[in-house]
Amino acid sequence: MKAPKTRKIPTMSVPLDESRGPYVLAMDVGSTASRGGLYDASGRPVKGSKERISHEFESGNDGNSTIDGDQIAAECREIVDGIVAFARDKGLQIKGVAFDSFASSFMLVDEDGNALTQCATYADSRCAKYVPHLRSLVDEDAYHQRTGVRIHTSYHPAKFLWAQEEWTDRWEAARWVMTIGEYVYLKLADVMGLAVSTGAWCGIVDARTGELDTEILEACNVDPKMIAPLHFPDEPDYPTGTDWPELDGVPWFHGIPDGWPSNVGPGAVDEATIAVAAATSGAMRVLLPEVPEEIPSGLWCYRVTRDQAILGGALNDVGRAVSWMERVITPVDPEDLDAVLRGDTSEYAPAVLPFFSGERATGWAADASASFVGMSDDTSPLDLWRGLIEGLAISYERVYEQLDIAGASPERIIASGRVTTEHEGWLAVLADALECDVIPLAMKRATLRGTAIIALDVINPGGERAVPPFGEPIKPVEEHLEYFRALRKRFDELYGSLI
């Protein structure tokens, strides 16, 4: 196999002499790395300020998916050291600190601020056996309409029950239940607080009020005092006495879930634009001025600001599914795969349910597993790849259908994320499945940019932001539409019999 060619992907970075203040230090903790950079008032990263430290989740056959909170805090400290040193050397003043991370996350912390447990990630499913019990304790439909989330392993309520039973000593010793962003801020700046959006992503915030949902906490026998005070984006902390005099007294914006800035970075900031994210996990989301009167059963809806909520659905396995194909089946040349994905459909491609670590939207089957159905001796490695990508596209189409039911009427769809930048041909399959144009975002690190912009909108309201670069819209092929309608029907039949 010939060596894959790498394609240089823009980052929107701006030379220092073309940048303008105020400047924001932004950090992002993702599934594969912690990143950071200095962003100017336009929302562009300043050249030379980028920091990145790789990591990976620990996983096991028992459903474990964790990472060490102190490791992440140390990575973020190193990132802040580097960015502050850059700003100091260039004579720049940092006017705010912003942070996002994978969501949700769950860890227990003692009275002294020390971690009692590893940080369990959104993909940790060890609490799966407590999901049926939790459903017997609460009215799931009412809970979903209040908080915007379903009962699922990704969220805190099932993890509360699991921790009480299986981490009993550590639960009794815990003063706080924290997310990874809270823990990092505690270690870096002695800041305590939970962003409303992060609490929403944990399943413990009322989507309409932005307040703690005490009903679910009571059902799970959790003292509300174990949850840090909630903060909207316009309620940052102003710590002093940090290790960086340059950051003393500036606003530290409480850590937000990466799903929200994943919309903001590409410019999907209103109800007219749907964002498709395709990284390790994936999502399809739209920002709304209010929570829908009725939230569709297959979607979540999270409060993010005083006057905005985000509606959508998440997929556990997108980039993770691609990595599995590369590791277990066979890697393929990106150019060959691109040609297959942009080409005609294949009768030899299997129907694929791409649930490698359970399902979130739209069926919320935490114990779902992946299936490849309909292979023959004529099925080639590229057919397997096409089948997987088609399965992913249909999974997004199921979310899109429910967004339509909720009344979303988008004028455009923007796609971003690692899978999109590395395998843009997959958008041809997505456009066919959705039966509408898809616009690729032609840049990296859009989420980190979004995190910076959310902070800039508070410290520099009304400031002019740069427009991100987009590729040419990818249009559906009329001749492929019936194939994908039939594939959706086949997908649903397999789902009904196998999941």
TIMI-89321 format. One record per residue (C-alpha): residue in one letter; x, z, y. Coordinates in steps of 0.001 Angstrom, whole numbers. Each point is the difference from the previous one (the first is absolute). Layout:
<pts>
{'a' {X Z Y}};
...
</pts>
This chain:
<pts>
{'m' {0 0 0}};
{'k' {1390 -872 3413}};
{'a' {671 2828 2432}};
{'p' {-2950 690 2288}};
{'k' {425 -988 3605}};
{'t' {-557 2691 2604}};
{'r' {-2065 -760 3070}};
{'k' {841 1704 3266}};
{'i' {-3097 1760 1310}};
{'p' {-325 905 3688}};
{'t' {-345 3610 1148}};
{'m' {-969 -571 3666}};
{'s' {3175 1856 993}};
{'v' {1035 -254 3642}};
{'p' {3512 269 1503}};
{'l' {559 3189 1936}};
{'d' {338 -1798 3339}};
{'e' {-3402 -1648 -498}};
{'s' {-1802 3188 -1013}};
{'r' {-1968 2292 2291}};
{'g' {-1052 3625 -94}};
{'p' {-1577 2238 -938}};
{'y' {1700 154 -3396}};
{'v' {-1444 1544 -3162}};
{'l' {1912 1164 -3072}};
{'a' {-2145 -1060 -2955}};
{'m' {405 895 -3677}};
{'d' {-1678 -1312 -3147}};
{'v' {227 1584 -3456}};
{'g' {-1118 -2521 -2589}};
{'s' {63 -327 -3766}};
{'t' {3486 -1509 -75}};
{'a' {1777 1238 3143}};
{'s' {-21 2081 3145}};
{'r' {462 -2118 3122}};
{'g' {277 482 3714}};
{'g' {767 -1708 3257}};
{'l' {-280 172 3765}};
{'y' {-2930 -1962 1451}};
{'d' {-409 -1119 3589}};
{'a' {-3180 -27 2082}};
{'s' {-1011 -3403 -1374}};
{'g' {73 1302 -3576}};
{'r' {3173 -1883 -905}};
{'p' {2891 1658 -1896}};
{'v' {3229 210 1991}};
{'k' {2818 -1864 -1756}};
{'g' {2595 2268 -1539}};
{'s' {-2286 3042 -317}};
{'k' {-1318 -615 -3521}};
{'e' {565 2633 -2694}};
{'r' {-965 -211 -3682}};
{'i' {561 2240 -3038}};
{'s' {-1258 -1107 -3416}};
{'h' {-1804 2255 -2449}};
{'e' {-2478 -293 -2823}};
{'f' {-2827 2006 -1466}};
{'e' {563 1917 -3215}};
{'s' {-2591 -941 -2589}};
{'g' {-882 822 -3574}};
{'n' {-2437 -741 -2775}};
{'d' {-2034 3077 920}};
{'g' {-1108 -1625 3268}};
{'n' {2681 1663 2077}};
{'s' {925 -1770 3254}};
{'t' {2059 2241 2255}};
{'i' {2867 183 2433}};
{'d' {1990 2952 1269}};
{'g' {-1223 1149 3416}};
{'d' {3401 1409 984}};
{'q' {1600 -3328 -888}};
{'i' {-2403 -1808 2332}};
{'a' {576 2564 2761}};
{'a' {3764 -498 -358}};
{'e' {-417 -3787 143}};
{'c' {-2083 280 3158}};
{'r' {2529 2353 1582}};
{'e' {2726 -2565 -649}};
{'i' {-2184 -2737 1477}};
{'v' {-685 2051 3140}};
{'d' {3725 771 303}};
{'g' {784 -3722 -35}};
{'i' {-2687 -1043 2474}};
{'v' {729 2832 2433}};
{'a' {3709 -861 -131}};
{'f' {-871 -3643 763}};
{'a' {-2197 983 2950}};
{'r' {2629 2414 1306}};
{'d' {2694 -2659 -191}};
{'k' {-2176 -2529 1841}};
{'g' {-1231 2450 2622}};
{'l' {-3660 -240 -1082}};
{'q' {-2562 2787 267}};
{'i' {-2319 491 -2973}};
{'k' {-3517 779 1206}};
{'g' {-1728 663 -3313}};
{'v' {447 467 -3761}};
{'a' {-2455 -1659 -2416}};
{'f' {-268 94 -3780}};
{'d' {-1986 -1604 -2810}};
{'s' {161 315 -3761}};
{'f' {-1601 -1062 -3256}};
{'a' {-3379 1655 -467}};
{'s' {-1224 2152 -1327}};
{'s' {2627 2590 -968}};
{'f' {-286 3584 -1200}};
{'m' {2409 2936 -171}};
{'l' {-114 3796 101}};
{'v' {2071 1897 2560}};
{'d' {647 3747 297}};
{'e' {-235 2331 2991}};
{'d' {3641 -692 918}};
{'g' {-550 -3753 106}};
{'n' {1730 -792 -3278}};
{'a' {-1367 -2441 -2565}};
{'l' {-1360 1575 -3166}};
{'t' {-644 -3359 -1677}};
{'q' {1042 -3610 27}};
{'c' {-2068 -2286 2215}};
{'a' {-2707 -1664 -2125}};
{'t' {-727 -3535 1236}};
{'y' {-3234 -1976 152}};
{'a' {892 -1502 -3397}};
{'d' {327 3370 -1767}};
{'s' {-2860 158 -2487}};
{'r' {749 3287 -1789}};
{'c' {-3187 1431 1485}};
{'a' {-2158 -2677 -1701}};
{'k' {-1548 2422 -2484}};
{'y' {-1338 2072 2902}};
{'v' {-1897 -2912 1544}};
{'p' {-3064 316 -2313}};
{'h' {-125 3746 622}};
{'l' {145 -530 3759}};
{'r' {-2859 -2477 -259}};
{'s' {-2046 2718 -1684}};
{'l' {657 2340 2937}};
{'v' {-981 -2292 2872}};
{'d' {-2378 -2820 839}};
{'e' {2520 -2858 46}};
{'d' {-2236 -2360 1973}};
{'a' {-535 2606 2723}};
{'y' {3728 811 35}};
{'h' {809 -3702 340}};
{'q' {-2401 -462 2895}};
{'r' {1436 3077 1782}};
{'t' {3713 -566 -494}};
{'g' {148 -3711 -765}};
{'v' {1814 530 -3315}};
{'r' {-930 187 -3656}};
{'i' {1043 2625 -2530}};
{'h' {3257 -1393 -1329}};
{'t' {3504 1045 -1002}};
{'s' {1400 -1423 3239}};
{'y' {-1685 2667 2111}};
{'h' {480 3733 508}};
{'p' {-3163 1459 -1584}};
{'a' {921 -903 -3595}};
{'k' {3591 1073 698}};
{'f' {-1246 3360 1294}};
{'l' {-1651 730 -3364}};
{'w' {3008 -1267 -1930}};
{'a' {2472 2081 2025}};
{'q' {-2091 3145 -380}};
{'e' {-52 -415 -3789}};
{'e' {3422 -1464 -767}};
{'w' {2137 1258 2889}};
{'t' {-1701 3413 15}};
{'d' {3010 2113 1026}};
{'r' {1052 -2479 2667}};
{'w' {-3570 -330 1272}};
{'e' {-260 3779 374}};
{'a' {3350 50 1831}};
{'a' {-960 -2853 2328}};
{'r' {-845 539 3655}};
{'w' {-538 -3673 776}};
{'v' {-1161 -3203 -1643}};
{'m' {1972 -2714 1776}};
{'t' {532 -3736 95}};
{'i' {3490 -1476 162}};
{'g' {-228 -700 3727}};
{'e' {-904 3605 768}};
{'y' {2921 1235 -2082}};
{'v' {2490 -2317 1689}};
{'y' {-1100 1109 3484}};
{'l' {163 3656 -1066}};
{'k' {3593 -442 -1196}};
{'l' {1156 -2157 2922}};
{'a' {-1722 1649 2965}};
{'d' {-1901 3085 -1231}};
{'v' {-3232 -1876 811}};
{'m' {-3209 870 -1829}};
{'g' {-3079 -2196 19}};
{'l' {-1978 -2597 -1943}};
{'a' {-1039 -3305 1542}};
{'v' {-3738 -599 -286}};
{'s' {729 -3394 -1555}};
{'t' {2268 1524 -2649}};
{'g' {-2576 2654 -817}};
{'a' {-2575 -2773 -312}};
{'w' {2272 -1867 -2431}};
{'c' {163 3242 -2037}};
{'g' {-3786 171 -322}};
{'i' {-473 3258 1923}};
{'v' {-1213 -1195 3441}};
{'d' {-3524 -900 1095}};
{'a' {147 -3681 931}};
{'r' {-2523 361 2821}};
{'t' {1245 3182 1670}};
{'g' {3729 26 -742}};
{'e' {-270 3638 -1096}};
{'l' {881 1609 -3324}};
{'d' {-2642 -528 -2657}};
{'t' {-409 3650 -903}};
{'e' {-2612 -841 -2640}};
{'i' {2543 -1682 -2284}};
{'l' {2561 2738 644}};
{'e' {-2559 2629 -994}};
{'a' {-879 -1933 -3160}};
{'c' {3690 -63 -913}};
{'n' {502 3699 871}};
{'v' {2539 -835 2707}};
{'d' {434 2203 3067}};
{'p' {-156 -2264 3093}};
{'k' {2930 2029 1378}};
{'m' {2228 -1737 -2559}};
{'i' {-505 -3208 2020}};
{'a' {1924 -330 3276}};
{'p' {-1930 -555 3260}};
{'l' {-1274 -3552 482}};
{'h' {1306 -2217 2810}};
{'f' {-1260 -3286 1431}};
{'p' {2666 -2502 1162}};
{'d' {-294 1236 3599}};
{'e' {918 3546 -1127}};
{'p' {3731 -129 -818}};
{'d' {2279 3042 -104}};
{'y' {2862 548 2435}};
{'p' {2637 1946 -1964}};
{'t' {3109 1540 1520}};
{'g' {3160 1269 -1601}};
{'t' {379 -2935 -2369}};
{'d' {3401 -1268 -1132}};
{'w' {-319 -2843 2509}};
{'p' {-140 1042 3667}};
{'e' {-1200 -3515 828}};
{'l' {-3186 654 -2014}};
{'d' {-800 3441 1377}};
{'g' {-3191 45 2010}};
{'v' {-995 -3577 -842}};
{'p' {-3225 -643 -1948}};
{'w' {313 33 -3777}};
{'f' {-3070 -1845 -1283}};
{'h' {-1248 1486 -3243}};
{'g' {691 -2148 -3047}};
{'i' {-2650 -2598 -769}};
{'p' {-805 -1935 -3226}};
{'d' {1715 -3381 -246}};
{'g' {-3298 -1814 -530}};
{'w' {-1053 389 3626}};
{'p' {3170 -1399 1651}};
{'s' {6 -2717 -2645}};
{'n' {-3014 -1338 1912}};
{'v' {1341 710 3480}};
{'g' {3441 -1562 -482}};
{'p' {-1330 -3483 -828}};
{'g' {-2636 222 2747}};
{'a' {-3090 712 -2139}};
{'v' {-1316 2555 2486}};
{'d' {-3721 -793 262}};
{'e' {-3024 -884 -2122}};
{'a' {696 -3728 363}};
{'t' {3211 122 -2061}};
{'i' {500 1015 -3625}};
{'a' {3507 958 -1112}};
{'v' {1226 -682 -3527}};
{'a' {3004 2097 -976}};
{'a' {1994 -925 -3082}};
{'a' {2955 2301 -602}};
{'t' {626 2389 -2932}};
{'s' {-3693 772 228}};
{'g' {-2513 -2073 1924}};
{'a' {-3057 265 2185}};
{'m' {-2558 -1903 2022}};
{'r' {-1186 1769 3155}};
{'v' {-1825 -404 3283}};
{'l' {-37 2339 3016}};
{'l' {-3489 838 1266}};
{'p' {-1298 1762 3110}};
{'e' {-2135 2274 -2170}};
{'v' {-631 948 -3603}};
{'p' {-2577 -2285 -1685}};
{'e' {-3424 1552 -429}};
{'e' {501 -349 -3754}};
{'i' {3475 -288 -1526}};
{'p' {47 -2411 -2985}};
{'s' {663 1776 -3296}};
{'g' {3125 -2015 -775}};
{'l' {1757 616 3330}};
{'w' {1494 2856 1966}};
{'c' {-451 703 3704}};
{'y' {2444 2244 1880}};
{'r' {-209 1449 3496}};
{'v' {3250 -885 1856}};
{'t' {-647 703 3716}};
{'r' {-2755 1534 2096}};
{'d' {-1705 -3400 228}};
{'q' {1215 -2036 -2988}};
{'a' {-343 31 -3770}};
{'i' {1590 -2295 -2569}};
{'l' {-2062 -1492 -2843}};
{'g' {1445 -1631 -3076}};
{'g' {1275 272 -3525}};
{'a' {3393 584 -1593}};
{'l' {1664 -1425 -3103}};
{'n' {2549 2155 -1812}};
{'d' {2001 -2899 -1387}};
{'v' {1058 -3083 1939}};
{'g' {3766 7 501}};
{'r' {134 2418 -2913}};
{'a' {-1690 -2633 -2186}};
{'v' {2422 -2665 1226}};
{'s' {2947 2289 -793}};
{'w' {-1414 611 -3486}};
{'m' {-131 -3743 -615}};
{'e' {3601 -372 1126}};
{'r' {1185 2931 -2094}};
{'v' {-2049 -379 -3192}};
{'i' {-1074 -3643 -283}};
{'t' {2445 -2213 1884}};
{'p' {1254 -557 3523}};
{'v' {-709 -3465 1381}};
{'d' {1553 -2068 2719}};
{'p' {-1992 642 3200}};
{'e' {-174 -3732 753}};
{'d' {-1416 -766 -3461}};
{'l' {-2554 2792 335}};
{'d' {-957 -1142 3500}};
{'a' {-642 -3516 -1294}};
{'v' {-2201 1319 -2836}};
{'l' {-2017 2234 2317}};
{'r' {-562 -2751 2559}};
{'g' {-822 -2534 -2699}};
{'d' {-2972 -616 -2255}};
{'t' {-1612 2643 -2155}};
{'s' {1161 300 -3614}};
{'e' {-2200 157 -3080}};
{'y' {2783 1939 -1726}};
{'a' {162 2863 2512}};
{'p' {-1463 3192 -1508}};
{'a' {-2684 2059 1700}};
{'v' {1716 3160 1242}};
{'l' {-1273 3443 932}};
{'p' {3055 1189 2006}};
{'f' {-480 3775 -300}};
{'f' {3477 1249 -934}};
{'s' {-513 3517 1410}};
{'g' {-3765 350 91}};
{'e' {-2564 -1464 2375}};
{'r' {-1107 1038 3459}};
{'a' {-2263 -2535 1728}};
{'t' {-2522 -1002 -982}};
{'g' {-806 1732 -3295}};
{'w' {2124 3168 437}};
{'a' {925 62 -3695}};
{'a' {3008 2337 109}};
{'d' {815 -593 -3684}};
{'a' {-256 -3806 126}};
{'s' {2855 -1970 -1545}};
{'a' {1207 -3573 316}};
{'s' {-1196 -2796 -2290}};
{'f' {1058 -3628 -506}};
{'v' {-2757 -1885 -1834}};
{'g' {-112 -3591 -1226}};
{'m' {3641 -813 -734}};
{'s' {1020 -2652 -2505}};
{'d' {3144 -1634 -1301}};
{'d' {-263 -2407 2924}};
{'t' {133 2788 2597}};
{'s' {3298 -168 1894}};
{'p' {1747 2726 2022}};
{'l' {-1214 -1714 3178}};
{'d' {-3543 42 -1379}};
{'l' {348 3760 -494}};
{'w' {1168 318 3587}};
{'r' {-2885 -2094 1274}};
{'g' {-2472 2063 -2035}};
{'l' {1337 3214 1516}};
{'i' {-189 -1336 3561}};
{'e' {-3541 -1255 -617}};
{'g' {-967 3449 -1289}};
{'l' {1407 1575 3157}};
{'a' {-1863 -2525 2175}};
{'i' {-3287 751 -1756}};
{'s' {613 3731 512}};
{'y' {298 -626 3750}};
{'e' {-3091 -2219 -125}};
{'r' {-2011 2887 -1469}};
{'v' {973 2115 3025}};
{'y' {-801 -2878 2368}};
{'e' {-3480 -294 -1509}};
{'q' {-728 3661 741}};
{'l' {1345 -297 3551}};
{'d' {-2544 -2765 458}};
{'i' {-2736 2271 -1357}};
{'a' {1048 2642 2562}};
{'g' {-556 -2505 2801}};
{'a' {3567 -1025 755}};
{'s' {35 -3485 1503}};
{'p' {3658 -856 430}};
{'e' {1205 -2956 2003}};
{'r' {3419 13 -1673}};
{'i' {1971 1505 -2883}};
{'i' {3666 948 483}};
{'a' {2247 594 -3012}};
{'s' {3212 2032 60}};
{'g' {2277 1982 -2300}};
{'r' {2939 -543 -2311}};
{'v' {-1891 -2115 -2549}};
{'t' {-1212 -2305 2784}};
{'t' {3435 -421 1569}};
{'e' {1732 -550 -3354}};
{'h' {-2704 -2115 -1699}};
{'e' {-2060 -1637 2735}};
{'g' {-1509 -2404 -2537}};
{'w' {-2194 2824 -1289}};
{'l' {-2041 -370 3188}};
{'a' {-1145 -3423 -1210}};
{'v' {-1573 1735 -2991}};
{'l' {-1470 2698 2250}};
{'a' {-1500 -2594 2374}};
{'d' {-1659 -1737 -2966}};
{'a' {-1390 3297 -1303}};
{'l' {-1325 1093 3411}};
{'e' {-1140 -3534 930}};
{'c' {1432 382 3498}};
{'d' {3211 -515 1978}};
{'v' {2769 2601 -261}};
{'i' {2642 370 2728}};
{'p' {3436 1229 -1146}};
{'l' {1870 2437 2219}};
{'a' {3518 -1395 370}};
{'m' {1899 3257 404}};
{'k' {1303 3059 -1844}};
{'r' {-669 3682 671}};
{'a' {-3404 -546 1575}};
{'t' {-1111 3500 -1046}};
{'l' {2873 1682 1829}};
{'r' {-845 -2071 3069}};
{'g' {-3615 1135 -241}};
{'t' {1064 3648 -91}};
{'a' {2018 -493 3176}};
{'i' {-2912 -1770 1725}};
{'i' {-2448 2805 -849}};
{'a' {2364 2438 1756}};
{'l' {606 -2413 2887}};
{'d' {-3739 -268 579}};
{'v' {55 3717 859}};
{'i' {3180 215 2103}};
{'n' {-309 -3482 1520}};
{'p' {-3751 -773 29}};
{'g' {-824 -3511 1082}};
{'g' {3582 -1160 -428}};
{'e' {595 -3602 -970}};
{'r' {864 -419 -3691}};
{'a' {1754 -2995 -1516}};
{'v' {-2047 -2338 -2198}};
{'p' {1294 -66 -3599}};
{'p' {1051 -3335 -1542}};
{'f' {-2431 -1718 -2357}};
{'g' {370 -2871 -2416}};
{'e' {-2380 -2913 -370}};
{'p' {-3422 929 -1425}};
{'i' {-295 -648 -3725}};
{'k' {-3301 -1667 -821}};
{'p' {-2000 102 -3224}};
{'v' {-62 -3128 -2155}};
{'e' {-3566 -1214 -500}};
{'e' {716 -1197 -3533}};
{'h' {1150 3505 -1036}};
{'l' {-3048 1969 1132}};
{'e' {-2161 -419 -3096}};
{'y' {2936 1058 -2174}};
{'f' {358 3249 1961}};
{'r' {-3745 677 -35}};
{'a' {93 -309 -3782}};
{'l' {3147 2149 -134}};
{'r' {-1727 2737 1992}};
{'k' {-2848 -38 -2507}};
{'r' {2495 146 -2876}};
{'f' {1860 2867 1736}};
{'d' {-3232 1979 341}};
{'e' {-889 -585 -3661}};
{'l' {3430 1207 -1148}};
{'y' {-186 2951 2350}};
{'g' {-3366 978 -1457}};
{'s' {1279 -138 -3567}};
{'l' {3563 1348 398}};
{'i' {-68 2526 2874}};
</pts>
